[in-house]
Amino acid sequence: MTITRYAALLRGINVGGNKKVPMAQLRPLVQGLGLRDVTTYLQSGNVTFAAGSGDEDSLAAAITRAIADTFGFPVDVLVRDHAYLAAVRDACPFPAAELEAKQLHVTYLSQAPDPDRYAGIDPSAHAPEDFRLGDRALYLYAPDGLGRSRLAEQLARPAVQKGLIATSRNWNTVVKLVELTRPAS
């Protein structure tokens, strides 16, 4: 049986005191689903694990149900395998090695981004901030950080995000998730 390493990306937990999901409770919850080598990274909802069966969508659905059953509220979850996470890192259209991690973010999306969805956003109006679309991902360069980014506000508008699960990670986390999901040699 082939074992695949994955990262589950939880959206909107432990932010501003809302949707509290302690990592010490999340690890055994994910293990209880039959997933192995479960680790968490940071408090913002990153869980890595190994699975011998299942696909990204069914694994995400199982974790979503388990969180709702345990904590009593819904949490959007995306599951991505190591190969995908590495491909997103490697396809970064911005010079990641030259930037501070707080300046570069990836928003992981539940489906391929339709360019028409973003057509009304003029990056030049927010320069030097910029964004690019990738494979179920959006790359954002925000030189003053995400919290001060006016472009990030535009990209996160409900009309733009409608029907998508979208969750963002800074570049340090993007790189760390690739490391944490690397198959054992």
C-alpha positions as CSV (number, residue, x, y, z in Angstrom):
1,M,0.0,0.0,0.0
2,T,1.3,3.5,-0.9
3,I,1.4,5.9,2.0
4,T,0.9,9.6,1.1
5,R,1.7,12.6,3.2
6,Y,-0.8,15.4,3.4
7,A,-1.5,18.7,5.0
8,A,-4.9,19.7,6.2
9,L,-5.4,23.5,6.0
10,L,-8.1,24.7,8.4
11,R,-9.7,28.0,7.6
12,G,-10.4,30.7,10.2
13,I,-9.7,28.9,13.5
14,N,-8.1,30.5,16.6
15,V,-8.4,34.0,15.1
16,G,-9.5,36.7,17.4
17,G,-10.8,34.2,20.0
18,N,-13.3,32.7,17.5
19,K,-13.6,29.0,16.5
20,K,-11.1,27.8,19.1
21,V,-9.6,24.5,18.1
22,P,-6.7,23.6,20.5
23,M,-3.9,21.8,18.6
24,A,-3.6,19.3,21.6
25,Q,-7.2,18.2,20.8
26,L,-6.9,18.4,17.1
27,R,-4.1,15.9,16.8
28,P,-5.9,13.0,18.5
29,L,-9.1,13.9,16.6
30,V,-7.3,13.4,13.3
31,Q,-5.6,10.3,14.6
32,G,-9.0,8.9,15.5
33,L,-9.9,9.0,11.8
34,G,-7.2,6.3,11.2
35,L,-4.6,8.8,10.0
36,R,-1.0,8.3,11.0
37,D,2.0,10.4,11.9
38,V,-0.2,13.4,12.8
39,T,1.5,16.7,13.7
40,T,0.3,20.2,14.0
41,Y,2.1,23.3,13.0
42,L,1.3,26.7,14.6
43,Q,-2.1,27.4,16.1
44,S,-3.6,28.6,12.8
45,G,-4.8,25.2,11.6
46,N,-2.1,23.2,9.9
47,V,-2.2,19.5,10.4
48,T,0.1,17.0,8.6
49,F,-0.5,13.3,8.4
50,A,0.0,10.1,6.5
51,A,-2.8,8.1,4.9
52,G,-2.8,4.9,2.9
53,S,-6.1,5.5,1.3
54,G,-8.5,8.3,0.5
55,D,-8.4,11.3,-1.7
56,E,-8.0,15.0,-0.8
57,D,-11.8,15.7,-0.8
58,S,-12.8,12.6,1.2
59,L,-10.1,13.3,3.7
60,A,-11.1,16.9,4.0
61,A,-14.8,15.9,4.5
62,A,-13.9,13.4,7.2
63,I,-11.8,16.0,9.1
64,T,-14.5,18.7,8.7
65,R,-17.2,16.3,10.1
66,A,-15.0,15.3,13.0
67,I,-14.3,19.0,13.9
68,A,-18.0,19.9,13.8
69,D,-18.9,16.8,15.9
70,T,-16.2,17.6,18.5
71,F,-16.2,21.4,18.7
72,G,-19.8,22.1,17.6
73,F,-19.1,24.5,14.7
74,P,-18.2,24.1,11.1
75,V,-14.6,24.7,9.8
76,D,-13.7,24.7,6.2
77,V,-10.8,22.3,5.5
78,L,-8.6,21.8,2.4
79,V,-6.4,18.7,2.2
80,R,-3.4,18.8,-0.2
81,D,-0.7,16.2,-0.7
82,H,3.1,16.8,-0.6
83,A,3.4,16.8,-4.4
84,Y,0.9,19.6,-4.8
85,L,2.3,21.6,-1.9
86,A,5.8,21.3,-3.4
87,A,4.5,22.3,-6.9
88,V,2.9,25.4,-5.5
89,R,6.1,26.4,-3.7
90,D,8.2,25.8,-6.9
91,A,5.8,27.7,-9.1
92,C,5.9,30.9,-7.1
93,P,5.9,33.8,-9.7
94,F,7.6,36.1,-7.2
95,P,11.3,36.1,-6.1
96,A,10.6,34.3,-2.8
97,A,14.3,34.0,-1.9
98,E,14.6,37.8,-2.1
99,L,11.5,38.6,0.0
100,E,10.7,38.5,3.7
101,A,8.2,35.7,4.5
102,K,5.6,38.3,5.7
103,Q,5.6,39.8,2.2
104,L,4.6,36.7,0.3
105,H,1.4,34.7,0.8
106,V,-0.3,31.8,-0.9
107,T,-4.1,31.5,-0.7
108,Y,-5.0,27.8,-1.3
109,L,-8.3,27.5,-3.1
110,S,-10.8,24.6,-3.3
111,Q,-10.8,24.8,-7.1
112,A,-8.9,26.3,-9.9
113,P,-9.3,30.0,-9.9
114,D,-11.4,31.4,-12.8
115,P,-9.5,34.5,-14.1
116,D,-12.9,36.2,-14.7
117,R,-13.5,36.2,-11.0
118,Y,-10.5,38.5,-10.6
119,A,-10.9,40.6,-13.7
120,G,-12.4,43.5,-11.7
121,I,-9.3,43.9,-9.5
122,D,-6.7,46.1,-11.0
123,P,-3.3,45.2,-9.4
124,S,-1.7,48.4,-10.7
125,A,-4.1,50.4,-8.5
126,H,-2.5,48.7,-5.5
127,A,1.2,48.8,-6.7
128,P,3.7,47.7,-5.6
129,E,1.3,44.9,-4.3
130,D,0.6,42.3,-6.8
131,F,-1.1,38.9,-7.2
132,R,-0.9,35.9,-9.6
133,L,-3.1,32.9,-10.1
134,G,-1.7,29.4,-9.9
135,D,-3.0,25.8,-9.6
136,R,-5.8,26.1,-7.1
137,A,-3.7,28.8,-5.5
138,L,-3.4,32.6,-5.5
139,Y,0.0,34.2,-4.9
140,L,0.0,37.6,-3.2
141,Y,3.0,39.9,-2.9
142,A,2.3,42.4,-0.1
143,P,5.4,44.3,0.8
144,D,4.0,45.8,4.0
145,G,2.5,42.6,5.1
146,L,-1.0,41.0,4.8
147,G,-2.6,43.1,7.6
148,R,-1.9,46.3,5.7
149,S,-2.6,45.0,2.3
150,R,-5.4,46.8,0.4
151,L,-5.1,44.3,-2.4
152,A,-5.7,41.4,0.0
153,E,-8.9,43.1,1.1
154,Q,-10.1,43.2,-2.5
155,L,-9.1,39.6,-3.2
156,A,-11.0,38.5,0.0
157,R,-14.3,40.2,-0.9
158,P,-17.3,37.9,-0.7
159,A,-18.1,38.4,-4.4
160,V,-14.6,37.3,-5.3
161,Q,-14.5,34.3,-2.9
162,K,-18.1,33.2,-3.5
163,G,-18.4,29.4,-3.6
164,L,-14.7,28.9,-2.8
165,I,-12.9,27.6,0.2
166,A,-9.9,29.9,0.5
167,T,-7.2,29.9,3.2
168,S,-4.0,31.9,3.2
169,R,-0.5,31.0,4.6
170,N,2.6,33.1,4.7
171,W,5.7,32.0,2.8
172,N,7.4,30.5,5.9
173,T,4.3,28.2,6.4
174,V,4.2,27.3,2.7
175,V,7.8,26.1,2.9
176,K,7.4,24.4,6.2
177,L,4.3,22.4,5.1
178,V,6.3,21.1,2.1
179,E,9.0,19.9,4.6
180,L,6.5,18.4,7.0
181,T,4.7,16.4,4.3
182,R,7.9,15.1,2.6
183,P,7.8,11.3,2.4
184,A,10.1,9.4,4.7
185,S,13.2,8.2,2.9
